[in-house]
Amino acid sequence: MGRIAQMRQQELLAATLTVIAQKGLSGITVNDIAKEAGCSFGVIAFHFKTKEKLLLAALNSLVEEYDEIWARTAKLRTGSEAAAELAARIGADFDSRVTSRSKLAVWAAFWGEASRIPAYRATCGKLKRRYRAEALKLVSLIAKDHGHDVDAEVIAAGLNALVDGFWIYGHVTGDFGAAERERARLACTAFLRATFPDFFPIGETSQAGSNSASEGDPRPEVAAVMLRRQVGDKKPGRRSAAAK
């Protein structure tokens, strides 16, 4: 596919997401999307053949965007480093590009149709299972260094439920600006702190998922760097040089 064709497809997908955010999925028509994109019905048919293929491509583009933001979190795999990565991933979950009012409306629209459309259920379900599996790996690494017998599966499931709950709250209330996203991030961190106080200190702060000055680049990976620095010698079983 040529560069111009790829750009045109991206424009059509962006228009599709805009219309879904405004009208949902049940009443959407190809003409609605064509009007938003400033093109004819035939242009959409040429690139995507059917409305169903266009909508699925829009969902896949949403997942890809989320994955790209998630991928920016540090790939670290020891106890305190896993905690830093998990904190960064929570920041990514409340990144303004992921949880803007329009994006939450689109996620909710696809979730609402997942029980009826197998393709939506497969795509959304795969993402959710992957998220929980990754959270489970990180929580298990933290638990191993923590030295306590904790149920990592329950903690990972609880974290997933908290994130979903805040997304739903933001969608149904329309109140999910920078301050509310930061409150959600802090609530998720507090949930983890109850089990792992050494790895999620009370003084933990982050630019992840919010930007009070603007809705620009929140840099979710900042959480990994800051938390890793703060944990430092607080890791259980590790003494500082002054204590030796």
LINMOVEN-V396711 format. One record per residue. N is the residue number from 0. RES is the residue in one letter. PSI is psi in whole degrees, 0 to 359 (none if undefined). NEAR is the number of other C-alpha atoms within 10 Angstrom. D_CENTER is the distance of its C-alpha to the mean C-alpha in Angstrom with 2 decimals. Layout:
N;RES;PSI;NEAR;D_CENTER + N;RES;PSI;NEAR;D_CENTER
//
This chain:
0;M;134;5;29.38 + 1;G;164;7;30.47 + 2;R;320;8;28.45 + 3;I;319;9;29.56 + 4;A;321;11;28.57 + 5;Q;317;12;25.05 + 6;M;320;11;24.75 + 7;R;319;16;26.15 + 8;Q;318;18;23.69 + 9;Q;322;15;20.76 + 10;E;318;14;22.59 + 11;L;321;24;23.07 + 12;L;320;24;19.44 + 13;A;319;18;18.52 + 14;A;321;20;21.39 + 15;T;314;26;20.29 + 16;L;323;23;16.88 + 17;T;316;19;18.90 + 18;V;321;23;21.39 + 19;I;317;26;19.04 + 20;A;327;19;17.52 + 21;Q;322;13;21.17 + 22;K;352;16;22.85 + 23;G;190;19;20.57 + 24;L;330;17;21.44 + 25;S;324;10;24.75 + 26;G;10;8;26.83 + 27;I;143;16;25.46 + 28;T;160;14;28.08 + 29;V;326;20;28.33 + 30;N;324;13;30.62 + 31;D;315;17;27.99 + 32;I;319;25;25.74 + 33;A;320;19;28.81 + 34;K;317;13;29.79 + 35;E;322;16;26.46 + 36;A;347;20;26.58 + 37;G;40;12;30.26 + 38;C;181;13;31.50 + 39;S;165;13;33.54 + 40;F;320;14;32.75 + 41;G;327;12;34.25 + 42;V;317;15;31.79 + 43;I;318;22;28.87 + 44;A;324;14;31.05 + 45;F;318;9;31.92 + 46;H;326;15;28.37 + 47;F;357;17;26.78 + 48;K;301;12;29.90 + 49;T;162;12;28.62 + 50;K;321;15;26.32 + 51;E;318;13;24.65 + 52;K;325;13;23.88 + 53;L;315;21;22.58 + 54;L;320;21;20.17 + 55;L;322;17;18.88 + 56;A;324;17;18.56 + 57;A;318;21;16.53 + 58;L;316;22;14.07 + 59;N;324;16;14.06 + 60;S;326;16;13.53 + 61;L;316;18;10.39 + 62;V;318;16;9.08 + 63;E;319;12;10.69 + 64;E;317;14;9.20 + 65;Y;317;18;5.56 + 66;D;321;13;7.66 + 67;E;320;11;9.66 + 68;I;319;19;7.50 + 69;W;322;20;6.59 + 70;A;342;14;10.33 + 71;R;347;16;11.47 + 72;T;151;24;11.22 + 73;A;144;21;14.74 + 74;K;81;12;16.12 + 75;L;147;15;18.34 + 76;R;35;15;20.11 + 77;T;174;14;22.51 + 78;G;298;21;22.24 + 79;S;327;29;21.65 + 80;E;324;24;19.67 + 81;A;324;24;17.39 + 82;A;319;28;16.94 + 83;A;319;31;16.12 + 84;E;319;29;13.49 + 85;L;321;26;11.93 + 86;A;319;33;12.17 + 87;A;324;29;10.54 + 88;R;325;28;7.47 + 89;I;319;26;7.52 + 90;G;319;33;8.12 + 91;A;326;30;5.27 + 92;D;337;25;3.22 + 93;F;23;28;6.37 + 94;D;139;29;7.13 + 95;S;334;24;9.76 + 96;R;339;21;9.19 + 97;V;322;20;6.03 + 98;T;32;24;7.79 + 99;S;163;22;11.32 + 100;R;318;20;13.86 + 101;S;320;19;14.38 + 102;K;320;19;10.89 + 103;L;323;21;10.65 + 104;A;322;25;14.16 + 105;V;315;26;13.48 + 106;W;312;23;10.86 + 107;A;324;19;13.51 + 108;A;315;17;16.26 + 109;F;321;21;15.25 + 110;W;318;16;14.63 + 111;G;332;16;18.02 + 112;E;358;16;19.73 + 113;A;327;17;18.37 + 114;S;339;12;21.46 + 115;R;329;10;23.74 + 116;I;107;13;22.43 + 117;P;323;11;22.21 + 118;A;321;15;20.32 + 119;Y;318;20;17.41 + 120;R;318;17;17.59 + 121;A;316;13;17.70 + 122;T;312;16;14.69 + 123;C;320;19;12.40 + 124;G;320;14;14.14 + 125;K;318;11;13.81 + 126;L;315;15;10.03 + 127;K;317;14;10.22 + 128;R;322;12;13.14 + 129;R;319;12;11.79 + 130;Y;312;16;8.93 + 131;R;322;19;11.84 + 132;A;319;15;14.25 + 133;E;318;15;12.55 + 134;A;321;24;12.21 + 135;L;318;20;15.82 + 136;K;315;17;17.04 + 137;L;315;25;15.96 + 138;V;322;24;17.36 + 139;S;321;20;20.44 + 140;L;319;19;21.11 + 141;I;316;23;20.97 + 142;A;323;20;23.20 + 143;K;316;15;25.60 + 144;D;334;15;26.17 + 145;H;330;20;26.33 + 146;G;10;10;29.32 + 147;H;153;11;28.73 + 148;D;98;8;28.50 + 149;V;157;15;25.22 + 150;D;94;12;23.52 + 151;A;326;19;20.33 + 152;E;320;16;19.36 + 153;V;318;12;19.73 + 154;I;315;19;17.70 + 155;A;318;22;14.74 + 156;A;320;15;15.13 + 157;G;318;16;15.52 + 158;L;316;21;12.36 + 159;N;318;18;10.44 + 160;A;322;14;12.74 + 161;L;313;17;12.25 + 162;V;312;18;8.55 + 163;D;319;14;9.64 + 164;G;317;13;12.70 + 165;F;324;22;11.48 + 166;W;315;24;9.59 + 167;I;318;16;12.97 + 168;Y;313;14;14.93 + 169;G;324;21;13.53 + 170;H;311;21;14.36 + 171;V;334;14;17.77 + 172;T;336;9;18.91 + 173;G;5;14;17.68 + 174;D;87;14;17.50 + 175;F;50;23;14.18 + 176;G;191;19;15.45 + 177;A;317;21;15.07 + 178;A;318;14;17.12 + 179;E;323;15;15.38 + 180;R;321;26;11.87 + 181;E;322;23;13.78 + 182;R;320;16;15.54 + 183;A;317;24;12.54 + 184;R;317;28;11.49 + 185;L;324;19;15.19 + 186;A;318;16;15.53 + 187;C;321;21;13.10 + 188;T;320;21;15.04 + 189;A;323;16;18.24 + 190;F;315;17;17.54 + 191;L;326;22;17.39 + 192;R;329;15;20.34 + 193;A;330;10;22.48 + 194;T;325;15;22.66 + 195;F;69;19;22.31 + 196;P;330;14;23.96 + 197;D;333;18;25.03 + 198;F;343;29;21.61 + 199;F;74;23;19.87 + 200;P;153;17;22.76 + 201;I;327;12;23.21 + 202;G;7;8;23.59 + 203;E;128;15;20.14 + 204;T;160;14;18.80 + 205;S;152;24;16.10 + 206;Q;358;19;15.26 + 207;A;135;27;11.58 + 208;G;356;31;9.49 + 209;S;156;28;12.89 + 210;N;99;20;16.03 + 211;S;335;12;18.98 + 212;A;328;7;21.19 + 213;S;175;10;19.18 + 214;E;38;15;15.97 + 215;G;226;12;16.11 + 216;D;107;14;14.53 + 217;P;348;21;12.83 + 218;R;75;20;12.90 + 219;P;336;29;10.35 + 220;E;347;25;12.90 + 221;V;326;23;15.46 + 222;A;320;28;14.45 + 223;A;315;26;15.62 + 224;V;313;18;18.86 + 225;M;316;17;19.70 + 226;L;323;24;19.13 + 227;R;321;20;21.00 + 228;R;320;13;23.83 + 229;Q;323;17;24.03 + 230;V;307;19;24.15 + 231;G;242;15;26.86 + 232;D;5;15;29.94 + 233;K;352;15;28.44 + 234;K;130;15;27.51 + 235;P;134;14;29.80 + 236;G;356;9;33.01 + 237;R;126;10;32.79 + 238;R;149;12;35.43 + 239;S;166;10;35.57 + 240;A;326;7;38.38 + 241;A;334;5;40.29 + 242;A;347;6;40.34 + 243;K;none;5;41.80
//
